[in-house]
Amino acid sequence: MKKKWFFVLCMLILLAVPGCRTGRKAPFISLKHDGNQIQAPVQEEEPLRVAVASITSARENIIYYDELLKFLGQRLQRPIQLVQRKTYAEVNDLVRAGAVDLAFICTYSYVLGEQEFGMELLVAPVINGEMTYHSYIIVRSDSGITNFLELRGKRFAFTDPISNSGRLYPLYLLHESGLTPESFFSRHIFTYGHDNSVRSVIERLVDGAAVDSLVFYYMADREPELFEDLLIIHKSPPFGIQPVVVRPGLDPSLKEFLRDFFLTLHEDEYGSQILAHLKFDRFMPQDKSAYDSIREIAQSLLR
């Protein structure tokens, strides 16, 4: 008799806990009443994974984008997972693998990603009424250096191996004169942040650097005393501004939501405050042809 009751008890336990039979967590239903209805809890959504390429150092990136991503999460009603990597190539790899959904990247990163695996352009910012930026070659004003070719035999800072303003464009300048970094500079380094490159010149760690004009002026606005001793000795032609991109295969409805969020952000009172902190006017649609000049420079270096 005892064995019979033990068997019945085991069967009742198994029937009451279906998750034990399937290996899946049993669904939870709240019995909390709201009027006459029984409410089930809202299931937590999969986070939207966002990568921010290290155009500036990691600390500065977080300062720039924290408010924006928090507001996006509120509007989307999904958690936001911020992903950062040291190099632009690592961020491209995340987008390629589908490990992130949305990314703020540099221009040459986009050109390579679009070409190699179909990275999709979403929007781009407008800054001071423009959707362009420049590569600046900077030195200390007390260096006596007044043009790019006077950096021969000097120490130089590039930003990232696939940065347009921080490497591709200065490589192009060298290439046009039949030179290479190895033959021209006494030493060259990668700083992995335009702000790091600026500071490396200020602190005399290098004699010159190639930097993003937008980062240069953002830093100069915040710390003008640091820039009194800097000199811009070369300014590139304008390039299409750094874009916001999404991974290939992103759900079309989510992609449309994200596009609408960015394009209407300036119409929202709090959104406009966020844009002001970022020094952005607004976001606008951007055509891939805006980056043709970067494609042409990249092609010329292969010849």
N, C-alpha and C positions, 0 to 999 in steps of 0.2 A: 504493500500500500504506500509506504514511504517513497519508493522508487517512482510510483505512478504520479504522486503529487509533485515530486521533484521535477519530473519530465514536463508536467503541465505548467509549473512555474517558469521553467526555462523557455517554453513556447510563448508564454505571455510576455516575457521580457523581450524576446526577439521580435514579436509583433508590435510591441510598443516603441521599439527603437529601430526604425527601418534603416537608418544610416549605418548601423552595424552590419547589415546584410549587403549593402551596396558599396561601402567604402566612401560614400559621399556624405557631406555634412547635411543633416536633416534641415529642411526649411524651418525658419522661426516665424511664427505669427503672433503678433502682439494682440492681447485681449483688451487693451485699453480702449474704452468707448469714446467716440466723438459723436454726441447725439445718439442716434440709433445705429450708427455704423461701427463695424469693427475694422480697425486700420492695420494693415500690414506695413512694416517699416520699409522706407524707400531703400532699395538696394544701392550700395555704394558703387558709383560709376568707375570704370577704368580711367586712370589719370590721363590727361593730355600731356604727352611728353614733349618738352620744348628744349631745344638746344640754343645756346647763345655762344657763338664763336668768340674767342678771346681777342676781339679787336682792341680791347684794353685789358688790363690785368683782371684776375678773377674778382677781386674785391670791388673794383670799379664797375665791372659788368653787373654785379648784383645790385649795386646802388642805382644804376641806370634803369634796370628792367624790373625790379621788384614790384613796384606799384602797378606797372602795366600788366604783369602776369597775374597778380592777385585780382585785379579788376576783370581780366579775361575769365578767370576761374569762376568769379561770381556770376558773370553773364552767361557763361556756358553751363553753370551748375555742375561742374566737374572739378575734381582736384587737378592742380597743375604740378607736374614733376619737372623741375628745372635740372637740365643736364649740362655740365660744362666739361670741356676737354682742353688740354693745353694747346693743341695744334688745330689749324683749320682742316687739315686732312682727316683728323680723327672725327670731327663733326660731320664731314661729308660721308665718312664710313657709317656713322650712325644713321644718317638719312637714307643711304643706300640700302642698309640692312633692315629698314623699317623700325629701328629701335627708338627713333623719335618721329613725331608727327609734323612738327613745325620748327623752323629754325631761322634765326637771325644770323646772316652770314656775310662774308666779304664778297666782292664782285668777281674776283677770279675763281673763288670757290664755286660760285654759281655757274660760271662759264664751264668749268670742268665737270661739275655735277650734272648739268643739263646735257652735256655732250656724252658723258660716260654712262649714265643710267637714267636719264629722263627726269632729273630734279625739276620740280614745277615752280615757276615764279608766281607769287601770290600778289603782293603789293610792295611799295617802296615808300620811304618817308620823303616829305618835302621839308627842306631846311632853309630858312631865310629866302623863301620863294623859289628855291632851286631844287632840282633832283640830280645834281651833279656834285662831284668833289674832285680834289686834286691830290697828286703826290707832291710832297714838299721835301726837298733836300735841305737839311738844317745843319748849322755849325754854331759854335760860340762866336759872338761878334768880335772877341779879342783874339781869334785864331789867325787873322790875316787872310783867311780863305774867302774868295769872292765868287768862285764858280766851281762847278762839279769837277772839272778836270784837275783842279788844284788839290783835290783829295788824293792824288797819286801818292802811294807810299804811306798813306794814313790809315788809321783804324776806323772801321765803318760798321754801323749796326743796321742789319735788315730786321724786319719784324717777324715774318713767318715764310716758310718756303713757298706757299701758294697765296701770298698776299700780293695784290696788284700794286697798291701804292707803296707797300713796304718791301717789295723785292722785284716783282715782274718789271715795273717801269724802270727802276735804276739798272736792272740787267739790260734792258733795251738801250738805255743811254750808253752803256759800256759797249754793247754789241755794235752799235752804230759807229763807234770809233775803233772797232776791231779789237776790243779789250775784253777781259774776263775779270771777275772778282779776284781770282788767284794771282793774275798778272798785274793787277792795278793796285789793290790795297795791300798794306803790310799785314793786315789781319782783319777778318770780318766775323761777326757773330750774329746769332738770332736771339732776339729778346722776347718774342712771343707776346707782345703787347705794344701798341703804339705809344702808350703812356710810358712804358718801360724804355722805349727807344729815346723819347724826349728826355727823360731823366738821365739816361746814360750819357747824353751830350752835356747836359747841365753839370753833371758831376765829373766830367772829363774822363769817363771810362772809355769813350771813343771820341774821335774827332768830328765825325759826321754821322747822320742817320737819314733814312727815308721814312717819312711818316704820313699818315692820313691827315689831310688839312682840317677835316671836321673835328677830329680828336685834338689836334693842335690848338684850334681856337676854343674848343670846350675847356681844355685845361687852362689856357691863357685867361679865359674869363673868370675862372675860379681862383687861380693863383697868379695874378698878373706880375707879381714881383719876381717870380721864377723865370719869366720870359724876357726880362729886360736885357739879358746877356745873350739872347739867341738871335740868329740871323738866318733868314730864308734865302738860300743862294740859287735855288732853281724851283720853278713851279711848272708842273706838267700841264698839258691840255686837260680839259674837263673830261671826266669819266662818269658813266651812269652810276647813280648812288647805290650803296649797299642794300640788297633786297631782303624781303621776308619770303621764305620759300616753304613748300610742303613736300612731303615724301610722295613718290609715285604710288598710285593706288589708294590714296586716302579717300575715305567715303565722300562722295560728291556733296552730300547735304552738309557734312561737317566742314568741308572746304568752303562751301558757299557761306556758311555761318561765320567762319573766320574772316573771310574777305569782307563781309558786311560789317563785322565788328571793327576792323581796322579803318575801313573807308568812312564810317560814321562816328568814329571816336571823338573827333573835334566838335561834334554837335552836342555832346553830353557835357554838362558842367564839370563833373569830376574828371571825365576823360580829357577835357581841354587842359585841366590843371596838370594831369600826368604828362601830356604832350609838352607843356611848358617846361616841366622839370627836365624832360629829355632834350629840350631845345628843338623840338620838332614843330612844324606848323600843323601838319596833318599827314595822313597816308593817302596815296593815290595809286591808281592802276599804273603798271609799268610794262612796257613792251620789251621782249627779249632783244630787240634790235638796239636798245639803249646800250648794250654791252658789246656791240660789234667792234669798237675800237680796241677793246681788250682782247678780243679774239684775234684781231689782226696783229697786235703786238706779239701775242703768244705764237702765232704762226711764223712771224718773221724770225723769232729766236730759234726755230727749228730748221731754218734754211741755212 
